[in-house]
């Protein structure tokens, strides 16, 4: 189990699950823009986690996490406009 996390493959599993969710929702007719704004923040955070797990330098950890915030805000704004 330690090797799963120290190699970053635990994060890869989560990314694969996010991809599978995106494919399933696209198959069910969700618009691509909605899928991107909904799933991209989580994928970026997991990429930051993966970088931390493998011992990457701090910019590679913080950059995807920081980039997830504006995408999340775009998702929140888009959803609030639909109400």
Secondary structure as the mmCIF struct_conf table of DSSP 4:
data_model
#
loop_
_struct_conf.conf_type_id
_struct_conf.id
_struct_conf.beg_label_comp_id
_struct_conf.beg_label_asym_id
_struct_conf.beg_label_seq_id
_struct_conf.end_label_comp_id
_struct_conf.end_label_asym_id
_struct_conf.end_label_seq_id
HELX_RH_AL_P HELX_RH_AL_P1 UNK A 2 UNK A 6
TURN_TY1_P TURN_TY1_P1 UNK A 7 UNK A 8
HELX_RH_AL_P HELX_RH_AL_P2 UNK A 9 UNK A 27
TURN_TY1_P TURN_TY1_P2 UNK A 28 UNK A 29
HELX_RH_AL_P HELX_RH_AL_P3 UNK A 32 UNK A 53
TURN_TY1_P TURN_TY1_P3 UNK A 54 UNK A 55
HELX_RH_AL_P HELX_RH_AL_P4 UNK A 58 UNK A 82
#
